[in-house]
Amino acid sequence: MASPTVRILEADNLTALAGLPDASVELIYVDPPFNTGVTQSRTRMRTVRDADGDRTGFGGRRYRTEKLASTPVYADVFEDYVGFLRPRMMEAHRVLKPTGSLFLHLDPREVHYGKVMLDEVFALHGGAGRRCFQNEIIWAYDYGARSMRRWPAKHDNILWYTRDPDHYTFHLNASDRIPYMAPNLVGAEKAKRGKTPTDVWWHTIVSPTGKEKTGYPTQKPLGILERIVRVHSNPGDTLLDFFAGSGTAGVAALRNGRHAILIDQNPDACALMRKRCAEVSASEAALGPNMHTGETK
């Protein structure tokens, strides 16, 4: 099998999608802006040696974390959010292979509009429409401020659709395993092995002070993306993310022997994903020639 490659396109995603061939990718994951009404910004951090610091490093040395400047990334405001998404989802449907899967990552405020829109998109050209819907995955986490006026919102919604409702890639045994909530009820052997996840995924957000954190405002955890990649594609397949942001989907693909096409019109985002993918390249994958070109459609 050829070494995994990544192609990074610094371009408007609708324009770039139009240049991709029909039925050319096996897996699509997109995490578009959530229409929150605020300007998202990237915060840069650094650590400084400090005996009274809040972090412990190599050899027990102490460090403190300092917040540097915040840089605006994009304004997350849309007058017609579904109108913005629909033409991009139509292109996604076109480039998806017959046994491929699409994952649309939204939040509770927009997910019901997104699902109705995808039902319509997957009905194109005689498609099966709403039968192509497989799961609504709830990514649950427990971090951040808590409202005193309503139940705190601590989950995102990920819609999974397949081009064909009956024939698609799904390798459940390739998933990571999670602890049983009541291990004493299942016996020592099962408790040690753990169980496969359900449609509710308990997974922490990217730690604000952890090594995985890039400072990109909407960065998603690598563990979530690796689960999708392993279960819903095969080694050598191609993953497409046209709201690529910090490039986590590309990192997950490369780490698991898949190719990736990443699209984003933000130069800083493209620079960040090149850096992250190059770090994977140095240790785990040999990247193709487009890796360092910042190729623009």
LOBA-526344 format. One record per residue: x, y, z of N, C-alpha, C in turn. Coordinates in steps of 0.05 Angstrom, whole numbers, plus 32768, in hexadecimal, padded with zeros to 4 digits. Layout:
XYZXYZXYZ;...
//
This chain:
80117FE88000800080008000801280198000;800A802D7FF0801980467FEE801880558008;802E8064800E802E80748027801880898025;800C808F803C7FF680A3803B800080BF8034;7FEF80CD80257FF680E8801C7FE080FB8025;7FE6811580267FD38129802D7FD5813F8018;7FBE8149800F7FBD815F7FFC7FAE8176800A;7FBC818D800C7FB181A4801A7FAA81BA8006;7F9181C180047F8881D67FF17F8081EF8000;7F8F82047FFC7F88821E80087F75822D7FF4;7F5B822A7FF97F4882347FE57F2C82347FF2;7F1A82437FE57EFE82417FEC7EF582247FE7;7EE782187FFB7EE281FC7FF97ECE81F57FE3;7EBB82067FDE7EA882007FC97EB681FF7FAD;7EC882127FA97ED782127F907EE981F97F8E;7EF781F37FA47F0981DC7FA47EFA81C27FA0;7EE381BF7FAD7ED381A77FAA7ECB81A27F8D;7EC481B77F7F7EBC81B57F637ED281A97F52;7EEB81AB7F5B7F0181A07F4C7F0881837F52;7EFA81777F657EFF815B7F6C7EEE81487F5B;7EF881317F537EE9811E7F427ED181127F50;7EBD810A7F417EA680FB7F4C7EB080E27F5A;7EA280DA7F6F7EA780C07F7D7EC480BB7F81;7ED280CE7F8D7EEF80CC7F907EFA80C87FAC;7EE880CB7FC17EF280C87FDC7EDF80B57FEB;7EEB80A67FFE7EDC8092800D7ED0809D8027;7EDB80B380327ED280BD804B7ED480DB804C;7EBE80E880557EBE810580587EB7810C8074;7EC7811D80817EC08128809B7EC281468099;7EAD815480A17EAE817180A17EA3817C80BB;7EB1819080C57EAA819E80DE7EA881BC80D7;7E9181C480CA7E8F81DF80C17E8B81F280D9;7E8D820D80D47E86822080E97E6A821A80F3;7E66821E810D7E4C8217811A7E38822E8119;7E3E8244810C7E2B825B810C7E2582658128;7E3A826881387E37827181547E32828F8157;7E37829E81417E3482BB81437E4B82CA814F;7E6282BC81527E7982CA815E7E9182C6814B;7EA682D7814F7EBE82D481407ED182C1814E;7ED882AB81417EEA8297814D7F0782A1814A;7F17829C815E7F3382A6815E7F4682908167;7F5E8291815E7F73827E81657F84828A817B;7F87827C81917F97828681A87FB2827781A9;7FC8828581A97FE2827981AB7FEB827981C8;7FF8826281D08002825F81EB8020825981EA;802D825D8201804982558204804D824D8221;8061823C8225806882348241808382408248;808582498261809D8256826B80A682488284;80C08243828780CB8236829F80C5824882B8;80B8823C82CC80B0824A82E380AD823682FA;80BC823A830F80BB82278326809F82268332;808F823B832F8074823C833A805F82388325;8067822D830E8055822A82F8803F821582FC;802C821582E98015820382EC801881E882DD;802F81E382D1803381CB82C2804E81BE82CA;804F81A482C98067819582CE8072818982B5;808B818D82AE80978183829680AC816D829C;80BE8169828980D28154828B80E4815982A3;80E9814482B280FB814682C980EE815482E1;80D4815782E080C6816582F780C8818382F6;80D3818E82E080D581AB82DE80BA81B882DB;80B681CF82E7809C81DD82E7809C81F382D1;808481F682C58081820A82B08066821882B5;8064823082AB804A823E82AB80428243828E;802882448289801D8249826F80158266826C;801E827282568018828E8250800782908237;7FF282A082387FE182A582217FEC82BC8210;7FF082B781F67FFA82CC81E57FE282D881D5;7FE782E581C07FD282F381B17FBE82E081A5;7FA582E981A37F9082DA81957F8C82E68179;7F8B82D481657F8882DD81497F6D82D4813E;7F5D82E781347F4382DF81287F4782CB8112;7F3682B681117F3782A280FC7F2082A580E8;7F0882A780F27EF182AB80E07ED982B480F0;7EC782C280E37EAE82CB80EF7E9982B580EB;7E9082A981017E7D829381007E60829D80FF;7E5982AB80EA7E3E82B780E87E3482B280CB;7E1C82A680C97E1082A180AF7DF282A980B0;7DEA82B9809D7DCD82C0809B7DBD82A88092;7DC8829780807DBB827F80767DCE82688078;7DCF825C80907DE3824780967DDF822F8084;7DC6822580827DC1820E80717DC782148054;7DC0822D804B7DC7823580307DE48235802B;7DF4823A803F7E118239803D7E1B821C803B;7E0F820A804B7E1981EF804B7E0F81DE8033;7DF781E3802A7DEB81D180167DFC81CD7FFD;7E0681E27FEF7E1681DD7FD77E2F81CE7FDD;7E3B81D17FF47E5381C37FFC7E4D81A58001;7E3581A0800D7E2D818480127E2681767FF8;7E1B81867FE57E15817A7FCA7E2F81717FBC;7E4481827FBE7E5E817A7FB37E6981627FC2;7E6681627FDC7E70814C7FEC7E6381327FE4;7E4881337FDF7E3A811B7FD67E4481127FBB;7E4B81247FAA7E55811D7F8F7E70810F7F90;7E8281187FA17E9D810D7FA27E9F80F47FB3;7E8A80ED7FC17E8A80D67FD37E8780BC7FC3;7E9780A87FC97E96808F7FBB7E7C80807FC3;7E74806C7FB37E5B805E7FB87E5880527FD4;7E6E80487FDF7E6D803C7FFA7E78804F800F;7E7A806980097E86807D801B7E7480888030;7E80809580447E7180A1805A7E7780BF805C;7E6380CE80657E6780EB806A7E5F80F08087;7E7080FF80957E6B810780B17E6A812680B2;7E53813080BB7E4F814D80BE7E4E815380DC;7E61816380E57E64816981027E5781848107;7E41818581177E33819D811D7E2E819F813B;7E1E81B381437E1781B5815F7DF881B48162;7DEE81B2817A7DD181AE817E7DBF81C38172;7DC981DB816D7DB981F181637DB381EE8145;7DC581E181367DC381E081197DBF81C3810E;7DC381AF811F7DC4819481157DAA818B8108;7D93819381127D79818A81067D75819680EB;7D7E81AF80E67D7D81BA80CB7D9181AC80B9;7DA881A580C37DBC819780B47DB2817B80AB;7DA4816D80BD7D9A815280B67D85815380A0;7D73816680A27D5E8168808D7D6C816F8072;7D80818080737D8E8188805A7D9C8170804E;7DAA815F805F7DB8814880557DA48133804B;7D8D813080577D79811E804C7D738125802F;7D71813F802A7D6B8149800F7D8381447FFC;7D9B814A80067DB381477FF57DB7812A7FED;7DB2811880007DB780FB7FFA7DA080EF7FEA;7D8B80FE7FE47D7680F67FD27D7C80FE7FB5;7D92810C7FB17D9981157F967D9D80FE7F83;7D9581027F6A7D9980EF7F547D8F80D37F5B;7D7880D27F687D6B80B97F6E7D7780AB7F86;7D8680BA7F977D9280AE7FAF7D7D80A77FC3;7D86809A7FD97D74808F7FED7D6B80A38002;7D7680BC80007D6D80D180127D7180CA8030;7D5C80CD803F7D5E80C9805C7D6680AD8064;7D63809980537D6D807E80597D8B807D805B;7D998091804F7DB6809280507DC0809B806C;7DAE80A6807C7DB580AD80987DBA809480A8;7DD1809380B57DD8807B80C57DD7808180E3;7DE3809680EC7DE5809C81097DE780BA810D;7DDC80C381247DE480DD812F7DF680D78147;7E0F80DC81457E2280D7815B7E2380EF816D;7E2080EA81877E2280FF819B7E3E80FF81A7;7E4E811381A27E68811681AF7E64812681C8;7E66811881DF7E61812481F97E7B812A8207;7E7D814182147E95814982237E8C8158823C;7E9E815C824E7E96816A82667EAC817D826E;7EAB819582627EC181A882667EB581C48261;7EBF81D882707EB781F3826B7EA281FD827E;7E98821582787E858223828A7E6B8215828B;7E5C821A82A07E42820E82A47E2D822482A8;7E18822282977E02823582997DF2823082B2;7DE7824682BD7DD5824482D47DB8824982CB;7DB3824D82B17D98825282A77D8D823C8296;7D9E8229828E7D948212827F7DA981FC8281;7DA281E382787DB681CD82797DCE81D48268;7DE681D382727DFE81DA82637E0081C8824A;7E0681D582337E0A81C6821A7E2681BA821A;7E2881A0821B7E418192821C7E42817B8208;7E39818081F07E3B816C81DB7E3A817881C0;7E46816B81AC7E43817181907E34815A8183;7E2A815F816A7E1C814B815B7E2A81458141;7E2E812C813B7E3C812481227E2981128112;7E20811B80FB7E0E810C80EA7E1E80FA80D7;7E1780E080D67E2480CD80C57E1180C480AF;7E1980CA80967E0980C1807F7E1B80B0806D;7E0F809D805F7E1D808C804B7E1180908030;7E21808F801B7E17809280007E03807D7FF9;7E08806480027DF6804E7FFF7DED8045801B;7DD2804480207DC9803E803B7DCF80218043;7DD6801080317DDA7FF380377DF67FEA8034;7E077FF880267E227FEF80207E3680068027;7E468002803B7E58801780457E6D800A8056;7E838019805B7E998010806B7E9380148089;7E957FFF80987E91800180B57E9F7FEB80C3;7EB77FF180CF7EC77FDD80DC7EC67FE280FB;7EB17FD981077EAD7FDE81247EC47FD38134;7ED07FBD812D7EE67FB1813C7EFF7FC2813A;7F007FD481277F187FE681257F177FFD8138;7F00800181467EFD801781587F0D80138171;7F158029817D7F20802881997F09801E81AB;7F11801481C27EFD800A81D57EFC801C81EE;7EE5801C81FA7EE0802E82117ED9801D822A;7EDC802882427ED68019825A7EB88014825E;7EB17FFE82697E967FF982717E8F800B8289;7E76801682897E6E8027829F7E69801682B9;7E637FFD82B67E5F7FEB82CD7E707FD282C9;7E8B7FD482CB7E9C7FBD82C57E977FA482D5;7E8D7FA882EE7E887F9182FF7E717F7F82F4;7E617F8A82E37E4A7F7B82D87E517F6A82C0;7E687F6E82B47E6F7F60829B7E857F4C829E;7E927F4C82B57EA87F3982BA7EC37F4682B3;7ED87F3A82BE7EF37F4582BC7EFD7F4682A0;7EF87F3182907F037F2F82757EF77F458263;7EDD7F4882647ED07F5D82547ED87F79825E;7ED97F7C82787EE17F9682837EFC7F9F827A;7F0F7F8B82797F2A7F9182717F2B7F998253;7F1B7F8B82437F1B7F9082267F0D7FAA821F;7EF87FB2822F7EE97FC982287ED47FC38213;7EC47FD7820C7EAF7FD381F87EB17FE781E2;7EA47FE181CB7EA47FF481B57E90800A81BB;7E95802281B17E84803981B77E68803581AB;7E55804581B67E3A804781AB7E388061819B;7E20806B81977E1E808581897E21809D819B;7E29809881B47E3080AE81C67E4E80AA81CD;7E5E80BE81C47E7B80BC81C87E8380D081DE;7E8B80C581F47E9680D5820A7EB480D88205;7EBC80F182007ED880F781F97EDD81148201;7EF2811882107EF8813382187F0081458200;7EFD815F82047F06817281EF7F24817281EF;7F30818181DC7F4D818481DB7F55819481F3;7F67818A82037F708198821B7F7C81B38215;7F7381C882227F7E81E3821D7F9C81E58222;7FA781D382327FC481D482387FD381BA822F;7FC581A982207FD1819082187FE2819381FE;7FF1817E81F88002817E81E07FF2817F81C6;7FDA817581C77FCA817481AE7FC0819081A7;7FBD81A281B97FB281BC81B57FC281CC81A1;7FB681D7818D7FC381E881797FBD8206817C;7FA8820C818B7F9F8227818D7F89822E8179;7F83821C81667F6E822081537F53821F8162;7F418232815E7F2A823481717F16821D8171;7F13820F815A7F0081F981597F0C81DE8155;7F2581DB815E7F3381C1815B7F2581AB8169;7F218194815A7F14817D81657F298168816D;7F22815781817F368143818B7F3D812E8176;7F57812781767F60811381647F5280F88168;7F4C80F281817F3F80D881877F2480D58179;7F1580EB81767EFB80EA81687EFF80E4814B;7F1380F2813F7F1880EE81227F2480D3811C;7F3580C9812E7F4180AF81297F2C8098812A;7F19809B813B7F048087813D7EF480868123;7EED809E81187EDF809F80FE7EF0809380E8;7F09809A80E77F1A809180D17F1D807280D2;7F22806780E97F27804A80EC7F0E803A80E5;7EF7804380EE7EDF803380EB7ED3803680CF;7ED5804E80C37EC6805480AB7ED780568092;7EEF804C80937F00804C807B7F148035807D;7F22803080677F36801B80667F5180288061;7F67801A80697F82802480627F84802A8044;7F8F8041803D7F92804880217F7B80598016;7F64805A80257F4E806B801D7F5580898020;7F44809A80157F4880B780167F3280C48027;7F3B80D5803A7F2880E5804A7F2981028040;7F11810E803E7F0F812A80367F03813A804D;7F10815180537F06816480667F08817F8059;7EF1818C80527EF281A680457EEC81BD8057;7EEB81B880717EEC81CD80867F0381C58098;7F1B81C3808D7F3181B4809B7F3C81C180B4;7F3B81DC80B67F4381E980CE7F5F81E280D7;7F6181D680EE7F7C81CF80F97F8781B580ED;7F7881A780DC7F83818F80CF7F81817580DE;7F71817480F37F70815B81037F67814380F3;7F54814780E07F4B813080D07F62812680BF;7F73813780B57F8A812F80A57F9E812080B6;7FA3812980CE7FB5811B80E17FAB80FF80E7;7F9080FD80EC7F8580E380F27F8780D080DA;7F8380DB80C27F8680CA80AA7FA280C080A7;7FB680D280A97FD280CA80A57FDB80B680B9;7FD380BA80D27FDB80A880E87FD0808C80E4;7FBB808980D37FAE806F80D07FB0806580B3;7FC3806F80A47FC8806580897FB4806D8074;7FA6808380787F93808D80647F9E80A78057;7F9680AC803E7F9D80C580317F8980DA803A;7F9080F480357F7E810A803E7F7F8120802A;7F68812D80267F66814680177F5A815A802B;7F68817080307F60818480447F5D819E8036;7F4681AC803B7F4081C5802D7F3981DA8042;7F4681F180407F3F820880517F4982218043;7F3A823780457F43825080377F538262804A;7F56825A80637F66826A80767F8382638074;7F958275806D7FB2826F806A7FBE82658084;7FB68270809B7FC1826880B57FB8824B80BB;7F9F824480B47F96822880B87FA6821580A7;7FAB821C808E7FBA820B807C7FD782088086;7FE3821D80907FFE821B809A7FFF820980B3;7FEA820B80C47FE981FA80DB7FE681DC80D4;7FD481D680C17FD181BA80B97FE981AF80AB;7FF781C0809C801081B6808F802481AE80A5;802681BF80B9803981BA80CF803181A080DD;8018819C80E4800F818580F38013816B80E2;800C816C80C8800F815580B7802D814F80B2;803D816380B1805A815E80AE8065815080C6;805B815780DE8064814A80F6805D812C80F6;8045812680EB803E810A80E8805080FD80D3;8056810C80BE8068810180A9808380F980B4;808D810980C680A8810480D080A980EA80E0;809380E280EC809380CB80FD808480B380F2;806F80B880E2805D80A180DB8056809F80BE;805880B480AE804F80B28093806180C28080;806180B98067807080C88052805C80D88042;805D80F2804380488102803780508108801A;803B810D800A803F81127FED8048812E7FE7;804D81347FCE8059814E7FC6804781657FCB;802C81617FCD801A81787FD2801B81817FEF;80298172800080298178801C803381948021;8048819D8014805581B6801A804F81CC8006;803D81C77FF3803881DB7FDE802381EE7FE5;801081E77FF77FFA81F87FFC7FE981FC7FE3;7FE681E77FD37FDA81E87FB97FBE81F57FBA;7FB982077FA87FA082167FA87F9182107F8E;7F78820A7F917F6682067F7A7F5A82207F71;
//
